[in-house]
Amino acid sequence: MGRSQVASILRQVFSNRNIIVISSTNMLYSIFNGLWQLWWTLYLIEELKTPVAIVGLLATIQNTSRILFQLPGGIVADRIGRKRVIVFGTSLRVIAPIILLLARSWAWVIPGMVINAIASLYSPAFNALISESLPQERRGAAFGAYRMLTSTPRIFMPVISGYYLDVMGIGRGVRVGLMMFTAAALTAVLLRAAFLTETLERDDGQRSADPDGVPVEEERGSPLRRLHGTLLAMLVVSVISGFSMRMVWSFLAPYAYYEIGLTTTQYGLLQTLAMGISVPLYLLSGLIADRFGRIPCIFLARALGPVDSLSLLLLRDYRQLLAIYAVIGVAGGLGGGRLRGGGYTGGPAWQALVADLVPSRDRGKIMGLMGTVTGLISLPASAIGGYLYDYDPHLLLALGSALEATSIPIILLFFREPKRRKTFRGNR
């Protein structure tokens, strides 16, 4: 793919006002979120004297609240529009960090975590708005460009925040980070309310087919009827990834800090290295997905996924960890729907494939439904992770890696590209 073609795609992506607004506000959000979120578990343990088992319980409470609003958020987004849901959900992000900041024991953290989780109701609307803002043949590039821009702060924020916490201390550093994050979230609300353009069409009248040749617009009734073939396989993979990562993710920083003996600066540098490789690959993976198909990028990302936990489990030499985190960066950059690549149901190739398979009028519901089912099944994962970490932290990382690896054969056997794709009816 030539340089001029890449430049043309970038111009097309960033000429769309929705992509500009969403990208710029999310980048602002990421900068100040990066000052505290990576270190939240350490803050709970060190500052609020929270037992590790309670840390897992708190993560379970947050996940419970989040999943209750995924499907309703998708349904509302398909009825009243993407913009209203996004603005409302973003406004909740202003309230949650204030409560977390004022908490002086782990029990008082719960209301803030619940409100923050409720804000996730806008996730289906968010993904639907991005997919609907550009033509289908540029959809992978759109998601890739969006991820690339919004994730740029995540390249340098882990090492900056790690050094910042080494200097300021975990307690003071996280509290100052929460204050700055509140101001950033308020700014995002105002900009999104003023400049986002609605993309929902009441009846798009378009025709496309799923991988089995069934015209998706002819399916009526519950969105559950669409969960067959590739979509059903994607849901299963999302559940596996969601469960394994929720079980392990909250405990990776404590594992590095307590079991390996890394400083927060060292662990932050590992995250910075991974993101420094991931971010340029977001756009590249979107371009590859548009040209050669969504599934190769998804497969390679998932195949590299278990390395995240295994590297900390098996390696103690910091130079070796740096090398492995470069590989982890490739997995995140390919964006098959893991945490560094956009979440369990996110990432350029992943979201583009969902959008290929589902028409606009059901897109929010399907994305919300997948998030809800993933969350419900993954509900006990964090509590199990807390129990396993207390029992044997090494066993926790080993089980998480093994579980995530089970998604690989599912992708090979059951994922299929659409036979034909939707046409686009004009840039909004």
DRENDO-1510 file (C-alpha; in Angstrom, 1 decimal, always signed):
<recs>
REC; n; res; u; v; w
REC; 1; MET; +0.0; +0.0; +0.0 .
REC; 2; GLY; +1.5; +3.3; -1.2 .
REC; 3; ARG; +2.2; +6.4; +0.9 .
REC; 4; SER; -0.3; +8.4; -1.1 .
REC; 5; GLN; -3.0; +5.9; -0.5 .
REC; 6; VAL; -2.4; +5.9; +3.3 .
REC; 7; ALA; -2.4; +9.7; +3.2 .
REC; 8; SER; -5.7; +9.7; +1.3 .
REC; 9; ILE; -7.3; +7.3; +3.9 .
REC; 10; LEU; -6.0; +9.5; +6.8 .
REC; 11; ARG; -7.5; +12.6; +5.1 .
REC; 12; GLN; -10.8; +10.9; +4.7 .
REC; 13; VAL; -10.9; +9.6; +8.2 .
REC; 14; PHE; -10.0; +12.8; +9.8 .
REC; 15; SER; -12.2; +15.0; +7.6 .
REC; 16; ASN; -15.2; +13.5; +9.5 .
REC; 17; ARG; -16.2; +15.7; +12.4 .
REC; 18; ASN; -17.4; +12.8; +14.6 .
REC; 19; ILE; -14.0; +11.0; +14.3 .
REC; 20; ILE; -12.2; +14.3; +15.1 .
REC; 21; VAL; -14.4; +15.0; +18.2 .
REC; 22; ILE; -14.3; +11.5; +19.5 .
REC; 23; SER; -10.6; +11.1; +18.9 .
REC; 24; SER; -9.5; +14.4; +20.5 .
REC; 25; THR; -11.7; +14.0; +23.6 .
REC; 26; ASN; -10.7; +10.4; +24.1 .
REC; 27; MET; -7.1; +11.4; +23.8 .
REC; 28; LEU; -7.6; +14.1; +26.5 .
REC; 29; TYR; -9.4; +11.5; +28.6 .
REC; 30; SER; -6.5; +9.0; +28.2 .
REC; 31; ILE; -3.8; +11.4; +29.3 .
REC; 32; PHE; -5.3; +12.1; +32.7 .
REC; 33; ASN; -6.8; +8.6; +33.1 .
REC; 34; GLY; -3.3; +7.3; +32.7 .
REC; 35; LEU; -2.1; +9.2; +35.8 .
REC; 36; TRP; -4.1; +6.9; +38.2 .
REC; 37; GLN; -5.9; +3.9; +36.6 .
REC; 38; LEU; -2.9; +1.6; +36.1 .
REC; 39; TRP; -2.0; +2.0; +39.8 .
REC; 40; TRP; -5.5; +1.8; +41.2 .
REC; 41; THR; -5.1; -1.7; +42.7 .
REC; 42; LEU; -1.9; -0.6; +44.4 .
REC; 43; TYR; -3.7; +2.5; +45.8 .
REC; 44; LEU; -6.4; +0.2; +47.2 .
REC; 45; ILE; -3.8; -2.0; +48.9 .
REC; 46; GLU; -1.3; +0.6; +50.0 .
REC; 47; GLU; -3.5; +3.6; +50.9 .
REC; 48; LEU; -6.9; +2.2; +51.7 .
REC; 49; LYS; -5.5; -1.0; +53.3 .
REC; 50; THR; -7.7; -3.2; +51.3 .
REC; 51; PRO; -7.2; -7.0; +51.5 .
REC; 52; VAL; -6.4; -8.6; +48.1 .
REC; 53; ALA; -9.6; -10.7; +48.3 .
REC; 54; ILE; -11.6; -7.5; +48.7 .
REC; 55; VAL; -9.8; -6.0; +45.7 .
REC; 56; GLY; -11.2; -8.8; +43.6 .
REC; 57; LEU; -14.7; -8.3; +45.2 .
REC; 58; LEU; -14.6; -4.6; +44.3 .
REC; 59; ALA; -13.7; -5.4; +40.7 .
REC; 60; THR; -16.6; -7.9; +40.6 .
REC; 61; ILE; -19.0; -5.1; +41.9 .
REC; 62; GLN; -17.8; -2.8; +39.2 .
REC; 63; ASN; -18.2; -5.4; +36.5 .
REC; 64; THR; -21.7; -6.3; +37.8 .
REC; 65; SER; -22.8; -2.7; +37.4 .
REC; 66; ARG; -21.2; -2.3; +34.0 .
REC; 67; ILE; -22.8; -5.3; +32.4 .
REC; 68; LEU; -26.3; -4.3; +33.6 .
REC; 69; PHE; -26.2; -1.3; +31.4 .
REC; 70; GLN; -24.5; -2.6; +28.2 .
REC; 71; LEU; -27.6; -4.0; +26.5 .
REC; 72; PRO; -30.0; -1.2; +27.7 .
REC; 73; GLY; -27.4; +1.3; +26.4 .
REC; 74; GLY; -27.4; -0.3; +23.0 .
REC; 75; ILE; -31.2; -0.4; +22.9 .
REC; 76; VAL; -31.5; +3.2; +23.9 .
REC; 77; ALA; -28.8; +4.2; +21.3 .
REC; 78; ASP; -30.8; +2.5; +18.6 .
REC; 79; ARG; -34.0; +4.4; +19.6 .
REC; 80; ILE; -33.0; +7.9; +20.6 .
REC; 81; GLY; -29.6; +8.1; +18.9 .
REC; 82; ARG; -25.9; +7.7; +19.5 .
REC; 83; LYS; -25.1; +11.3; +20.6 .
REC; 84; ARG; -27.5; +11.6; +23.5 .
REC; 85; VAL; -26.3; +8.4; +25.1 .
REC; 86; ILE; -22.7; +9.3; +24.6 .
REC; 87; VAL; -23.1; +12.7; +26.2 .
REC; 88; PHE; -25.1; +11.3; +29.1 .
REC; 89; GLY; -22.6; +8.5; +29.7 .
REC; 90; THR; -19.6; +10.8; +29.5 .
REC; 91; SER; -21.2; +13.1; +32.1 .
REC; 92; LEU; -21.2; +10.3; +34.6 .
REC; 93; ARG; -17.4; +10.1; +34.2 .
REC; 94; VAL; -17.2; +13.5; +35.9 .
REC; 95; ILE; -19.0; +12.3; +39.0 .
REC; 96; ALA; -17.2; +9.0; +39.6 .
REC; 97; PRO; -13.7; +10.2; +40.1 .
REC; 98; ILE; -14.9; +12.8; +42.7 .
REC; 99; ILE; -16.3; +10.0; +44.8 .
REC; 100; LEU; -13.2; +7.9; +44.4 .
REC; 101; LEU; -11.1; +10.9; +45.5 .
REC; 102; LEU; -13.1; +11.5; +48.6 .
REC; 103; ALA; -13.1; +7.8; +49.7 .
REC; 104; ARG; -11.1; +7.0; +52.8 .
REC; 105; SER; -11.8; +3.3; +53.0 .
REC; 106; TRP; -12.5; +0.6; +50.5 .
REC; 107; ALA; -16.3; +0.6; +51.3 .
REC; 108; TRP; -16.6; +4.2; +50.2 .
REC; 109; VAL; -15.0; +3.4; +46.9 .
REC; 110; ILE; -18.1; +1.3; +45.8 .
REC; 111; PRO; -20.5; +4.2; +44.9 .
REC; 112; GLY; -17.8; +5.7; +42.6 .
REC; 113; MET; -17.0; +2.4; +41.0 .
REC; 114; VAL; -20.7; +1.8; +40.4 .
REC; 115; ILE; -21.3; +5.2; +38.8 .
REC; 116; ASN; -18.2; +4.7; +36.6 .
REC; 117; ALA; -19.5; +1.4; +35.5 .
REC; 118; ILE; -22.9; +2.8; +34.7 .
REC; 119; ALA; -21.2; +5.2; +32.4 .
REC; 120; SER; -20.3; +2.2; +30.2 .
REC; 121; LEU; -23.9; +2.3; +28.8 .
REC; 122; TYR; -22.6; +4.5; +26.1 .
REC; 123; SER; -20.0; +2.0; +24.8 .
REC; 124; PRO; -22.3; +0.4; +22.2 .
REC; 125; ALA; -23.4; +3.9; +21.0 .
REC; 126; PHE; -19.7; +4.9; +20.9 .
REC; 127; ASN; -18.7; +2.0; +18.7 .
REC; 128; ALA; -21.8; +2.3; +16.5 .
REC; 129; LEU; -21.2; +6.0; +15.9 .
REC; 130; ILE; -17.6; +5.5; +14.8 .
REC; 131; SER; -18.6; +2.6; +12.4 .
REC; 132; GLU; -21.4; +4.7; +10.9 .
REC; 133; SER; -19.3; +7.8; +10.4 .
REC; 134; LEU; -17.2; +6.5; +7.5 .
REC; 135; PRO; -17.8; +4.2; +4.4 .
REC; 136; GLN; -17.7; +0.5; +4.9 .
REC; 137; GLU; -14.6; +0.1; +2.7 .
REC; 138; ARG; -12.7; +2.4; +5.1 .
REC; 139; ARG; -14.2; +1.0; +8.3 .
REC; 140; GLY; -11.1; -0.8; +9.4 .
REC; 141; ALA; -9.0; +2.3; +8.7 .
REC; 142; ALA; -11.5; +4.4; +10.6 .
REC; 143; PHE; -11.3; +2.3; +13.7 .
REC; 144; GLY; -7.5; +2.0; +13.3 .
REC; 145; ALA; -7.0; +5.7; +13.0 .
REC; 146; TYR; -9.3; +6.4; +15.9 .
REC; 147; ARG; -7.4; +3.9; +18.1 .
REC; 148; MET; -4.1; +5.3; +16.9 .
REC; 149; LEU; -4.9; +8.8; +17.9 .
REC; 150; THR; -6.7; +8.1; +21.1 .
REC; 151; SER; -4.0; +5.7; +22.3 .
REC; 152; THR; -1.0; +8.0; +21.6 .
REC; 153; PRO; -1.0; +9.2; +25.3 .
REC; 154; ARG; -1.0; +5.6; +26.4 .
REC; 155; ILE; +2.5; +5.3; +24.9 .
REC; 156; PHE; +4.1; +7.6; +27.4 .
REC; 157; MET; +1.6; +7.8; +30.3 .
REC; 158; PRO; +2.6; +4.5; +31.9 .
REC; 159; VAL; +6.3; +5.5; +32.4 .
REC; 160; ILE; +5.4; +9.1; +33.2 .
REC; 161; SER; +2.9; +8.0; +35.8 .
REC; 162; GLY; +5.2; +5.4; +37.2 .
REC; 163; TYR; +8.0; +7.9; +37.7 .
REC; 164; TYR; +5.4; +10.4; +39.0 .
REC; 165; LEU; +4.2; +7.9; +41.6 .
REC; 166; ASP; +7.8; +7.0; +42.6 .
REC; 167; VAL; +8.3; +10.7; +43.3 .
REC; 168; MET; +5.0; +11.7; +44.8 .
REC; 169; GLY; +4.0; +8.4; +46.4 .
REC; 170; ILE; +1.1; +6.2; +45.5 .
REC; 171; GLY; -1.5; +7.9; +47.7 .
REC; 172; ARG; -0.9; +11.5; +46.8 .
REC; 173; GLY; -0.1; +10.7; +43.1 .
REC; 174; VAL; -3.4; +8.9; +42.5 .
REC; 175; ARG; -5.4; +11.6; +44.3 .
REC; 176; VAL; -3.9; +14.4; +42.2 .
REC; 177; GLY; -4.5; +12.2; +39.1 .
REC; 178; LEU; -8.2; +11.8; +40.0 .
REC; 179; MET; -8.6; +15.6; +40.3 .
REC; 180; MET; -7.1; +16.2; +36.9 .
REC; 181; PHE; -9.1; +13.4; +35.4 .
REC; 182; THR; -12.3; +15.0; +36.6 .
REC; 183; ALA; -11.5; +18.3; +34.8 .
REC; 184; ALA; -10.7; +16.3; +31.6 .
REC; 185; ALA; -14.0; +14.4; +31.7 .
REC; 186; LEU; -15.9; +17.6; +32.1 .
REC; 187; THR; -14.2; +19.1; +29.0 .
REC; 188; ALA; -15.0; +16.0; +27.0 .
REC; 189; VAL; -18.7; +16.3; +28.0 .
REC; 190; LEU; -18.9; +19.9; +26.7 .
REC; 191; LEU; -17.1; +19.2; +23.5 .
REC; 192; ARG; -19.2; +16.1; +22.6 .
REC; 193; ALA; -22.4; +17.9; +23.4 .
REC; 194; ALA; -21.5; +20.8; +21.2 .
REC; 195; PHE; -19.9; +19.1; +18.2 .
REC; 196; LEU; -21.0; +15.4; +17.7 .
REC; 197; THR; -23.4; +14.7; +14.8 .
REC; 198; GLU; -26.0; +12.0; +15.0 .
REC; 199; THR; -25.5; +9.0; +12.7 .
REC; 200; LEU; -28.5; +6.8; +13.4 .
REC; 201; GLU; -30.7; +6.1; +10.5 .
REC; 202; ARG; -34.3; +5.0; +11.2 .
REC; 203; ASP; -34.4; +2.7; +8.1 .
REC; 204; ASP; -31.1; +2.4; +6.2 .
REC; 205; GLY; -32.6; +0.3; +3.5 .
REC; 206; GLN; -29.3; -1.4; +2.7 .
REC; 207; ARG; -28.8; -5.0; +2.0 .
REC; 208; SER; -25.9; -7.2; +2.9 .
REC; 209; ALA; -25.3; -10.8; +3.7 .
REC; 210; ASP; -23.8; -12.6; +6.6 .
REC; 211; PRO; -21.1; -15.3; +5.9 .
REC; 212; ASP; -23.8; -17.9; +5.3 .
REC; 213; GLY; -25.5; -15.7; +2.6 .
REC; 214; VAL; -28.5; -14.6; +4.8 .
REC; 215; PRO; -29.5; -11.0; +4.0 .
REC; 216; VAL; -29.1; -9.4; +7.4 .
REC; 217; GLU; -31.8; -6.8; +6.8 .
REC; 218; GLU; -34.4; -9.4; +6.3 .
REC; 219; GLU; -34.0; -10.8; +9.8 .
REC; 220; ARG; -36.7; -9.4; +12.1 .
REC; 221; GLY; -37.4; -9.7; +15.8 .
REC; 222; SER; -35.0; -10.1; +18.7 .
REC; 223; PRO; -31.4; -9.2; +18.1 .
REC; 224; LEU; -30.7; -12.7; +19.6 .
REC; 225; ARG; -31.7; -14.1; +16.3 .
REC; 226; ARG; -28.6; -12.6; +14.7 .
REC; 227; LEU; -26.3; -14.5; +17.1 .
REC; 228; HIS; -25.4; -17.4; +14.8 .
REC; 229; GLY; -22.4; -18.2; +12.7 .
REC; 230; THR; -19.5; -15.8; +13.0 .
REC; 231; LEU; -21.3; -13.5; +15.5 .
REC; 232; LEU; -21.9; -16.4; +17.9 .
REC; 233; ALA; -18.3; -17.5; +17.6 .
REC; 234; MET; -17.2; -13.9; +18.3 .
REC; 235; LEU; -19.3; -13.8; +21.4 .
REC; 236; VAL; -17.7; -17.0; +22.7 .
REC; 237; VAL; -14.2; -15.6; +22.1 .
REC; 238; SER; -15.2; -12.4; +23.8 .
REC; 239; VAL; -16.4; -14.3; +26.8 .
REC; 240; ILE; -13.2; -16.3; +27.0 .
REC; 241; SER; -11.0; -13.2; +26.7 .
REC; 242; GLY; -13.3; -11.2; +29.1 .
REC; 243; PHE; -13.2; -13.9; +31.8 .
REC; 244; SER; -9.4; -14.6; +31.6 .
REC; 245; MET; -8.4; -10.9; +31.5 .
REC; 246; ARG; -10.8; -9.9; +34.2 .
REC; 247; MET; -9.5; -12.7; +36.4 .
REC; 248; VAL; -5.9; -11.6; +35.9 .
REC; 249; TRP; -5.6; -8.0; +34.8 .
REC; 250; SER; -6.2; -6.3; +38.2 .
REC; 251; PHE; -3.4; -8.3; +39.7 .
REC; 252; LEU; -0.6; -7.9; +37.1 .
REC; 253; ALA; +0.7; -4.6; +38.6 .
REC; 254; PRO; +0.8; -6.0; +42.1 .
REC; 255; TYR; +2.4; -9.2; +40.8 .
REC; 256; ALA; +5.2; -7.2; +39.1 .
REC; 257; TYR; +5.5; -5.0; +42.2 .
REC; 258; TYR; +5.5; -7.6; +44.9 .
REC; 259; GLU; +6.6; -10.9; +43.2 .
REC; 260; ILE; +9.1; -9.7; +40.7 .
REC; 261; GLY; +10.2; -6.6; +42.6 .
REC; 262; LEU; +9.8; -4.1; +39.8 .
REC; 263; THR; +9.4; -0.4; +40.7 .
REC; 264; THR; +6.4; +1.5; +39.4 .
REC; 265; THR; +8.7; +3.2; +36.9 .
REC; 266; GLN; +10.0; -0.1; +35.5 .
REC; 267; TYR; +6.5; -1.6; +35.2 .
REC; 268; GLY; +5.3; +1.7; +33.6 .
REC; 269; LEU; +8.1; +1.5; +31.1 .
REC; 270; LEU; +7.0; -2.0; +30.1 .
REC; 271; GLN; +3.5; -0.7; +29.4 .
REC; 272; THR; +5.0; +2.3; +27.5 .
REC; 273; LEU; +7.0; +0.0; +25.3 .
REC; 274; ALA; +4.0; -2.2; +24.5 .
REC; 275; MET; +1.9; +0.8; +23.7 .
REC; 276; GLY; +4.7; +2.4; +21.7 .
REC; 277; ILE; +4.6; -0.5; +19.3 .
REC; 278; SER; +0.8; -1.0; +19.5 .
REC; 279; VAL; -0.3; +2.5; +18.5 .
REC; 280; PRO; +1.4; +2.7; +15.0 .
REC; 281; LEU; +0.0; -0.7; +14.3 .
REC; 282; TYR; -3.6; +0.3; +15.0 .
REC; 283; LEU; -3.9; +2.2; +11.7 .
REC; 284; LEU; -1.9; -0.4; +9.8 .
REC; 285; SER; -4.1; -3.3; +11.1 .
REC; 286; GLY; -7.2; -1.3; +10.0 .
REC; 287; LEU; -5.8; -0.9; +6.5 .
REC; 288; ILE; -4.8; -4.6; +6.4 .
REC; 289; ALA; -8.3; -5.5; +7.6 .
REC; 290; ASP; -9.9; -3.4; +4.9 .
REC; 291; ARG; -7.7; -4.9; +2.1 .
REC; 292; PHE; -7.2; -8.5; +3.2 .
REC; 293; GLY; -9.9; -9.2; +5.6 .
REC; 294; ARG; -10.7; -8.8; +9.3 .
REC; 295; ILE; -10.0; -12.3; +10.5 .
REC; 296; PRO; -6.2; -12.5; +10.0 .
REC; 297; CYS; -5.6; -9.5; +12.3 .
REC; 298; ILE; -8.0; -10.9; +14.9 .
REC; 299; PHE; -6.4; -14.3; +14.9 .
REC; 300; LEU; -2.8; -13.0; +15.2 .
REC; 301; ALA; -3.8; -10.7; +18.1 .
REC; 302; ARG; -5.5; -13.5; +20.0 .
REC; 303; ALA; -2.7; -16.0; +19.3 .
REC; 304; LEU; -0.3; -13.6; +21.0 .
REC; 305; GLY; -2.7; -12.7; +23.8 .
REC; 306; PRO; -1.6; -15.3; +26.5 .
REC; 307; VAL; +2.0; -13.9; +26.3 .
REC; 308; ASP; +0.8; -11.0; +28.5 .
REC; 309; SER; +0.6; -13.1; +31.7 .
REC; 310; LEU; +3.1; -15.7; +30.8 .
REC; 311; SER; +5.9; -13.2; +30.4 .
REC; 312; LEU; +5.6; -12.0; +34.0 .
REC; 313; LEU; +5.2; -15.6; +35.2 .
REC; 314; LEU; +8.2; -17.0; +33.5 .
REC; 315; LEU; +10.7; -14.2; +33.3 .
REC; 316; ARG; +12.7; -12.3; +35.9 .
REC; 317; ASP; +15.3; -10.6; +33.8 .
REC; 318; TYR; +14.2; -7.1; +33.0 .
REC; 319; ARG; +15.8; -7.0; +29.6 .
REC; 320; GLN; +13.9; -10.2; +28.7 .
REC; 321; LEU; +10.7; -8.6; +29.9 .
REC; 322; LEU; +11.3; -5.6; +27.6 .
REC; 323; ALA; +11.8; -7.9; +24.6 .
REC; 324; ILE; +8.6; -9.8; +25.4 .
REC; 325; TYR; +6.6; -6.7; +25.9 .
REC; 326; ALA; +7.5; -5.7; +22.4 .
REC; 327; VAL; +5.7; -8.8; +21.2 .
REC; 328; ILE; +2.8; -7.9; +23.5 .
REC; 329; GLY; +2.7; -4.6; +21.7 .
REC; 330; VAL; +2.2; -6.3; +18.4 .
REC; 331; ALA; -0.8; -8.2; +19.8 .
REC; 332; GLY; -2.3; -5.0; +21.1 .
REC; 333; GLY; -1.7; -3.1; +17.9 .
REC; 334; LEU; -3.4; -5.7; +15.8 .
REC; 335; GLY; -6.5; -5.0; +17.9 .
REC; 336; GLY; -8.4; -8.3; +17.9 .
REC; 337; GLY; -10.5; -7.3; +20.9 .
REC; 338; ARG; -8.1; -7.4; +23.9 .
REC; 339; LEU; -7.5; -4.8; +26.5 .
REC; 340; ARG; -4.6; -3.0; +24.7 .
REC; 341; GLY; -6.5; -3.3; +21.4 .
REC; 342; GLY; -9.7; -1.8; +22.4 .
REC; 343; GLY; -11.3; -4.0; +24.9 .
REC; 344; TYR; -12.9; -7.5; +24.9 .
REC; 345; THR; -15.2; -6.5; +22.1 .
REC; 346; GLY; -13.1; -3.7; +20.6 .
REC; 347; GLY; -10.2; -3.1; +18.2 .
REC; 348; PRO; -10.2; -2.0; +14.5 .
REC; 349; ALA; -10.6; -5.4; +12.8 .
REC; 350; TRP; -13.0; -6.8; +15.5 .
REC; 351; GLN; -15.4; -3.8; +15.4 .
REC; 352; ALA; -15.2; -3.6; +11.6 .
REC; 353; LEU; -16.2; -7.3; +11.4 .
REC; 354; VAL; -19.2; -6.8; +13.7 .
REC; 355; ALA; -20.3; -3.8; +11.7 .
REC; 356; ASP; -20.0; -5.8; +8.4 .
REC; 357; LEU; -22.3; -8.4; +9.8 .
REC; 358; VAL; -25.0; -6.2; +11.4 .
REC; 359; PRO; -27.1; -3.4; +9.9 .
REC; 360; SER; -27.3; +0.1; +11.5 .
REC; 361; ARG; -30.7; -0.4; +13.0 .
REC; 362; ASP; -29.5; -3.3; +15.2 .
REC; 363; ARG; -25.8; -2.4; +15.6 .
REC; 364; GLY; -26.1; -0.8; +19.0 .
REC; 365; LYS; -28.2; -3.7; +20.3 .
REC; 366; ILE; -25.9; -6.3; +19.1 .
REC; 367; MET; -22.8; -4.6; +20.5 .
REC; 368; GLY; -24.6; -4.0; +23.8 .
REC; 369; LEU; -25.8; -7.6; +23.9 .
REC; 370; MET; -22.3; -9.0; +23.3 .
REC; 371; GLY; -20.9; -6.7; +26.1 .
REC; 372; THR; -23.7; -7.8; +28.4 .
REC; 373; VAL; -23.3; -11.6; +27.9 .
REC; 374; THR; -19.5; -11.3; +28.2 .
REC; 375; GLY; -19.9; -9.4; +31.4 .
REC; 376; LEU; -22.5; -11.7; +32.9 .
REC; 377; ILE; -20.4; -14.8; +32.3 .
REC; 378; SER; -17.3; -13.1; +33.4 .
REC; 379; LEU; -18.9; -11.8; +36.6 .
REC; 380; PRO; -17.1; -14.0; +39.1 .
REC; 381; ALA; -13.7; -13.7; +37.3 .
REC; 382; SER; -12.2; -10.9; +39.4 .
REC; 383; ALA; -13.3; -12.5; +42.7 .
REC; 384; ILE; -11.8; -15.8; +41.6 .
REC; 385; GLY; -8.6; -13.9; +40.6 .
REC; 386; GLY; -8.4; -12.3; +44.1 .
REC; 387; TYR; -8.8; -15.7; +45.7 .
REC; 388; LEU; -6.2; -17.4; +43.5 .
REC; 389; TYR; -3.8; -14.5; +44.0 .
REC; 390; ASP; -4.1; -15.0; +47.8 .
REC; 391; TYR; -3.6; -18.7; +47.3 .
REC; 392; ASP; -0.9; -18.7; +44.7 .
REC; 393; PRO; -0.2; -15.7; +42.4 .
REC; 394; HIS; +1.8; -17.8; +40.0 .
REC; 395; LEU; -1.1; -20.2; +39.6 .
REC; 396; LEU; -3.4; -17.3; +38.7 .
REC; 397; LEU; -1.2; -16.1; +35.8 .
REC; 398; ALA; -0.8; -19.7; +34.5 .
REC; 399; LEU; -4.5; -20.4; +34.5 .
REC; 400; GLY; -5.3; -17.0; +32.9 .
REC; 401; SER; -2.9; -17.7; +30.0 .
REC; 402; ALA; -4.2; -21.2; +29.4 .
REC; 403; LEU; -7.8; -20.1; +29.4 .
REC; 404; GLU; -7.2; -17.3; +26.9 .
REC; 405; ALA; -5.4; -19.7; +24.6 .
REC; 406; THR; -8.6; -21.7; +24.1 .
REC; 407; SER; -10.0; -19.0; +21.9 .
REC; 408; ILE; -7.5; -19.6; +19.2 .
REC; 409; PRO; -9.1; -22.8; +17.7 .
REC; 410; ILE; -12.5; -21.2; +17.8 .
REC; 411; ILE; -11.3; -18.4; +15.5 .
REC; 412; LEU; -9.7; -20.8; +13.1 .
REC; 413; LEU; -12.8; -23.0; +12.9 .
REC; 414; PHE; -15.8; -20.7; +13.1 .
REC; 415; PHE; -14.9; -17.2; +12.0 .
REC; 416; ARG; -15.9; -16.3; +8.4 .
REC; 417; GLU; -15.8; -13.0; +6.5 .
REC; 418; PRO; -19.0; -11.7; +4.9 .
REC; 419; LYS; -19.6; -12.8; +1.3 .
REC; 420; ARG; -20.6; -9.3; +0.3 .
REC; 421; ARG; -20.6; -6.0; +2.1 .
REC; 422; LYS; -22.8; -3.0; +2.5 .
REC; 423; THR; -22.6; +0.1; +0.3 .
REC; 424; PHE; -22.2; +3.5; +1.8 .
REC; 425; ARG; -24.7; +6.3; +1.3 .
REC; 426; GLY; -22.6; +9.4; +1.8 .
REC; 427; ASN; -20.3; +10.8; +4.5 .
REC; 428; ARG; -22.1; +12.5; +7.4 .
</recs>
